[in-house]
C-alpha cells in the first residue's frame, strides 16, 4: 500500500507551550482514529528548527556541521505522520483532519515507490 507524508507546518517562531489541552486531545483522538483505520505507520513531533543541525559535504570531502535548519524559511516541519493509504484522496482526507486537529497548515506528499532492485525511475519503472 502506498505511503504518504502528512507534515505539520509550524511558523518560524512557533511556541509549543501555547498548545492547549483541546488541541492535544484533538491530536490524540486523530491518532486513535488513524490507528483504528490501520492508516498510521509512524508519527512524531520535532523540536523547533532552531535546534536543527545542518550537514554539508565540502569540496575537500569533509562534512561541515552548522546550527540551524538547512533552508531558511518562514515555516518548518513541526511534526509528521507517515500513513498507509489506498491513494492520495484518502491521504488528503486525513490531511483535512490533521489541519483541524493541529490548527496549522499541513502538507501531504506521496513517497516515491521504487522497486527493490533500485532501478532508476527514468528507465520506465512504474511509480
C-alpha positions as CSV (number, residue, x, y, z in Angstrom):
1,X,0.0,0.0,0.0
2,X,1.4,3.5,-0.9
3,X,2.7,5.6,1.9
4,X,2.1,9.3,2.4
5,X,3.7,12.0,4.5
6,X,1.4,14.4,6.3
7,X,3.7,17.2,7.5
8,X,2.7,19.7,10.1
9,X,3.9,23.2,9.1
10,X,4.8,25.4,12.1
11,X,5.7,29.1,11.7
12,X,9.3,30.0,12.4
13,X,8.5,31.4,15.9
14,X,6.1,28.6,16.9
15,X,5.8,28.2,20.7
16,X,4.6,24.6,21.6
17,X,3.8,25.8,25.1
18,X,0.8,27.5,23.7
19,X,-0.8,24.3,22.6
20,X,-3.9,23.9,24.7
21,X,-5.5,20.8,26.2
22,X,-8.2,20.8,23.5
23,X,-5.5,20.7,20.7
24,X,-3.6,17.9,22.5
25,X,-6.9,16.0,22.9
26,X,-7.8,16.5,19.3
27,X,-4.5,15.2,18.0
28,X,-4.7,12.2,20.4
29,X,-8.2,11.4,19.0
30,X,-6.9,11.7,15.4
31,X,-4.0,9.4,16.2
32,X,-6.5,6.9,17.7
33,X,-8.7,7.2,14.6
34,X,-5.7,6.6,12.3
35,X,-4.7,3.6,14.3
36,X,-8.2,2.1,14.2
37,X,-8.3,2.5,10.5
38,X,-4.9,0.9,10.1
39,X,-3.5,4.0,8.4
40,X,-0.9,5.2,10.9
41,X,2.6,3.7,10.2
42,X,4.5,6.3,12.2
43,X,4.1,9.7,13.8
44,X,6.4,12.1,15.6
45,X,6.9,15.6,16.7
46,X,10.1,17.5,16.1
47,X,12.0,20.1,18.1
48,X,11.9,23.6,16.7
49,X,14.0,24.3,13.7
50,X,16.4,26.5,15.7
51,X,17.6,23.2,17.3
52,X,18.4,21.6,14.0
53,X,21.9,20.8,12.8
54,X,22.7,21.0,9.0
55,X,25.4,19.0,7.4
56,X,27.0,19.8,4.1
57,X,29.7,18.0,2.1
58,X,32.6,20.3,1.3
59,X,34.7,20.3,-1.9
60,X,37.6,18.7,0.1
61,X,35.4,15.8,1.1
62,X,34.9,16.9,4.7
63,X,31.5,17.5,6.2
64,X,30.6,20.7,7.9
65,X,28.0,21.0,10.6
66,X,26.2,24.2,11.3
67,X,23.5,25.2,13.7
68,X,20.0,25.8,12.4
69,X,17.8,24.5,9.6
70,X,19.2,23.7,6.2
71,X,16.7,26.0,4.5
72,X,15.8,29.5,5.5
73,X,12.0,29.6,5.6
74,X,9.1,31.1,7.5
75,X,7.6,27.7,8.2
76,X,9.2,24.4,9.2
77,X,8.1,20.9,9.7
78,X,7.0,20.6,13.3
79,X,5.9,17.0,13.2
80,X,4.5,14.4,10.8
81,X,2.7,11.2,10.2
82,X,3.6,8.5,7.7
83,X,0.3,7.0,6.6
84,X,-0.5,3.9,4.6
85,X,-3.4,4.9,2.3
86,X,-5.1,3.5,-0.8
87,X,-4.4,6.7,-2.6
88,X,-4.0,10.4,-2.5
89,X,-7.7,11.1,-1.9
90,X,-7.5,9.0,1.3
91,X,-4.3,10.8,2.4
92,X,-5.9,14.2,1.8
93,X,-8.9,13.2,3.9
94,X,-6.5,12.5,6.8
95,X,-4.7,15.8,6.0
96,X,-8.0,17.7,6.3
97,X,-8.5,16.2,9.8
98,X,-4.9,17.0,10.7
99,X,-5.4,20.7,9.8
100,X,-8.4,20.8,12.1
101,X,-6.7,19.0,15.0
102,X,-3.3,20.8,14.7
103,X,-4.7,24.2,13.9
104,X,-1.8,24.9,11.4
105,X,-1.3,24.1,7.7
106,X,-0.2,20.6,6.7
107,X,1.4,19.3,3.5
108,X,0.5,15.9,2.0
109,X,3.0,14.1,-0.2
110,X,3.4,10.6,-1.6
111,X,6.6,8.7,-1.0
112,X,8.3,7.6,-4.2
113,X,7.6,4.0,-5.0
114,X,10.9,2.5,-6.1
115,X,11.3,-1.2,-6.8
116,X,13.5,-3.2,-4.5
117,X,16.2,-3.6,-7.3
118,X,16.6,0.2,-7.1
119,X,16.3,0.8,-10.9
120,X,16.1,4.4,-11.9
121,X,12.6,5.8,-12.3
122,X,13.7,7.4,-15.5
123,X,14.1,3.9,-17.0
124,X,10.4,3.5,-17.2
125,X,9.7,1.8,-13.9
126,X,6.2,2.4,-12.6
127,X,5.9,4.8,-9.7
